[in-house]
Amino acid sequence: MPTTFTSGPVRVRVPATSANLGPGFDALGLALGLYDDVAAEVTPGGVRVTVTGEGAGELPEGERHLVATAMRAAFDVLGGQPPGLALECVNRIPQARGLGSSSAAIVAGVLLARALVADGAERLDDDAVLRLAAELEGHPDNVAPCLRGGFTIAWTEPSGARAVSLAVADGVRPTVLVPAQRGLTATARAALPATVPHADAALNAGRAALLVHALTVAPALLLPATVDRLHQEYRAEGMPGTATLVSALRGVGVAAVVSGAGPTVLALTEVSEGFDPGTDWRLWQLPIDVSGARVARGRLGHAERDPVAAGRKS
């Protein structure tokens, strides 16, 4: 069946995410109230991308932009490519910091493409969106909370990625500490050993199970629930400042972990106002995003074009 494209622009708001959450390596994720806004429209030809905010002047502004790449992949699944695209990106999620900027771009691209096809929701349902986004990202732990919101548990079956979203207990108070230094997921993954001791795997299985309970029912257990032996210690040499900050926070009773592949630090319990991370770190208190990615018709408005991260405290 031929693909019919809708007229006029569509827009999407996608949240930042933090994956792993300590022991939940490649499985657990949390959506945070820090957003990228992206608008897209079918044009007669070519791909034009404008970027403001995080990554402006650095990210590609054509076919190589990750949102455009994800849109192209989604259009292939949806049955056909449009003649051209115009994209406007207002980025607030820091790039290459472990807050899911690439997953946000991929989710934005897949959802925008679906919204620009007249019967896109019938051709690509929500479960198929998750599978495609996870395939493009390489793992589902960030794309799942970006799509679904809240706290998610994601896994992969032969048919593709799946996920469930759970409500978070009131006592969970996320704070992110973002360094000036950037990190690369590929580099962080390269630091991981091919095998780990059985005792470490067993410890992580128990703590990951406890973490689900702590996040949804008993936040008082978040400190012991966020103990990890699978990835954080192996990555510490490449991110010494991150490792030092995680240790310092945990030493004063804060449930702190490496956010995703780092180098951002995520604290799941309240950080004292007197705690000083140093001048190299930005400290933001963020709400938990409970809605996930949201699509609407029309261009970005004045509020969406504001590059300042609305809602965060620093």
N, C-alpha and C positions, 0 to 999 in steps of 0.2 A: 504494500500500500504506500503511495507517495506520502512524503512528509510535508505537512502544512505548518508553516511558521506563523506565529502570532505577530501582530503589528504593535509597535510601541515598546517602551522599555519595561524591564522587570528588575527588581532589586532583591537582594538577600542580605541579611545580617547573620554573621556566623561568630560563635563565641570562641575564645581561647580555651585551651584544654591542658590539663596536666595528666600525664600517663604514668603508669607503674605504681605511684603512690607508696613507694617503698617495696614491699614484697610481691606486689601484683604484677610482675614483669610481663609486658606484652598483653596484659589481660584487663587490668583495671584502669579506669580513667574518670576524670571529674571535669565538668564544664564550668567555666569561670566567667564572671560578668565583665569581660573585656572584649571588645568586638571590632571586627572588620566589616565594613559595609561595601557592597559591590553592586553595581548596576550594569546591565547588558542590554543591547538592542541589535537586531538584525539590520545589516546595512547592504548596499548594493555590491560591495566588494572590499577585500582587504581586512586586516585586523588592526585596530587601533586601541591601545591601552594607555590610560592616564593613571598615574599613581601619586597620591599625596599621603603624607604621614610616614609611618615606618617603611623603609625601603625605597622612598622616593629618590630618584636619581641613580639607583643601584639596580633595581629589578628591570628585566626586559620589558619593552613596551610594544611587543608584537606577538607573533605566534608562539614565541618561546616563553611567554609569561605563563606561570603555572595554572592560573585560572583559565586562560585560553586553551592550554593543553588539555585540561580536564574537560572543558566544554567540547572540544573536538572528539575526545574519547566517548563522551556521553552521546553526542550526535550520531556517532557511528552505531551505537547500540540502538538509538532511537530511529534509525532508518535513513538518515541523509544529512548532509552538511548544508548550512545556509551559505549564501554567496559571500557574506562578510559579517564582521562583528565590531561593535564599538563597546569598550569596557571602561568603566570608571571605578577605581579602587580607592577607598579611604581606609588606610591601614592603621590600626592601633596596637595590634599584637606584635611584640618585638620579634624580629627575624632571628632565626638560629639561636634561640635561647631556651628551648625546651618547653615552650608554651603552645605548641601545635599550630604554628603559622602555616606550615605546608599543608597540614590536614584541613585547616580552615579554607585555604585557597582551593583545594581539591573539592571539598564539599560544596563551596560556593559555585564552582564551575559546573559540577554535575547538576545541582539544583537549578541553576540559571538555564542551562540547556534544556532541562525537562520543562521548565516554565515557558520557554520560547517555542515549544512544539504544541500544537493545538490539542492533541490527545496524549501529551507526554506522560501524564500520571497513569494512563492505562498501559502505555508501552513500557514504562519503567516505574514500578511501584516502590514503596519505601524500602522494602527488604532488598530489592534489586539495587537501589541507590547505595545502600550500605555495602553490598557486595562489590559494586564497581568502585566506590571510593576506597575501600580497603585494598582492592587489587592495585589501584593506582598508587596508593601510599606504601603498600608493602606489608602492612599490619593494621589491625582494626582498633588498637587501643586508644588512639586519638580521634579517629573519624567517628567512632560510635558516640562518645559524649558530645561531639560537635553537632551531630545530627539529632540525637535524642534528648540532650540536656541531662542535668543531674549527675548522679554516680552511675557508671555503667560497668558491666562485666561483659567482655567480648571474647569470642573464641572463633576458630575457623574449622569448618567441616569440609569434606570433599566438594560440596556444592558451593562453598564460599563462606564469607564471614557472617556471623550472627551476633546478636547482643541483646541484653536486657538492661533496663534502666530502673534504678531504685531511688526512693526518696531518701534524702540525707537528714540526719537528726539535727535538731536545732542548735546543739552545742558545738557544731563544727564551724570554725572561723578561719577560712583560708586567708593567708597572707603570702604574697610572692615577693621574693627578694631577687631583683634582676640585676645582673652585673653588666658592666660595659663590654666585657669580653664575650665573644660569640663562641658557639660550639657547633660541631657538625655531627648529626646522628651517625653517619657512616663511620666517622672516626671513633665515636664512643662505642659503637658495636664492635669495632675491630679490637678494642681492648678486652673484650670478653673471652674467657677460655672456652675451648671446645667441650670440656667436661667440668663438672663441679663435684665435690665430695657428696656422698649420699646423705651425710648428716646435715649439710647445708641445704640440700634440696628438701629434706624432711622438715627442717626448721621453717623454710619459706612457705611450704604448703600449709603448715599450721598457722603461721602469722597472717598469711593472705586470707585464710578462712576467718580468723579473728578480726581482721580489718573490715571485712564485710559487716560483721556484727557491730564493731565499734563505730563505723560511719553511719549506720542506719539506726542503731538502738542505743549504744553505750559509748559516747565520746570520751568518757573517763579512761577508756582502755586504749586510746589512740597511740600513746607513747609505746607500750609494748607491742601493739599491733603493727607498727611501722618498722620494726626491725627487719633488715634485709641482709642476705648473704649471697645473692645471685649476681648482682651487677654493680652496686654502688662502690664497694671496696675496690673492685677491679678498675673502675674508672677514675678513682681518686687521684692517681698520679697525673693524669691529664688535666684535672680540674682541682688543683690543690686549694684554691680559695673557696671553692664550693664545698669541698670535703671539710675544711676547717670551720666554715660557717654552720654546716649541718651538725657537726660535733658540738660546737659552742651552744647552739640552740637546744639540742637534746640534753646537754649538760645542765641546763636550767629548767628542764622539764617540758620543753616544747616539742611536739611531735613533728619534727622537720625531716624532710626527705629531699632527694634530688628530683626536680621536676622533669619528667621524661628523660631524655638523654643529657639534660643539663645545658648550660651551667646554672640556670635559675634554681633557686631553693624554694620549696613549697613548705609552709608551716600550716598544719591543719588545726592547731589550737592557738589561742591568742598569744601574740608576741607582746611582751611588756613594753610600754611606752619608753621606758628607760634603756631598752636594749639598743645598742649602737652597732650596726653591721659594718660601719666604715663608709668612707666617702665614695668608694667604688660601686656601691650598691644602691639601687632604687627600691624602696619598700612601698608596696601597694597592698592595701586591704581590699579584697575583692569579694563580692557576693557570689554565691553559687548560682549559675544560670540553670533554671529548671525547664526552659522551653526548647533549647536547642536552636538550630538554624531556622530562620523565619523568612518566608518569601512573600513579596507583595508586588503589586503592579505600580508602575510609575517610576520616575527618576528619583535620585537621591535628593532629599530636602536639605534645608539649612542645617538641621541637627545632625543628619547623617554625614554631611560634608565636614563637620568640625573634626579636625584630626586629634583633638584632645580626648583622652580616654575617659569618657563620661562615667561617673559612678565610683571611680577609684579614689582612694585616699592615700596620700603619701606624706 
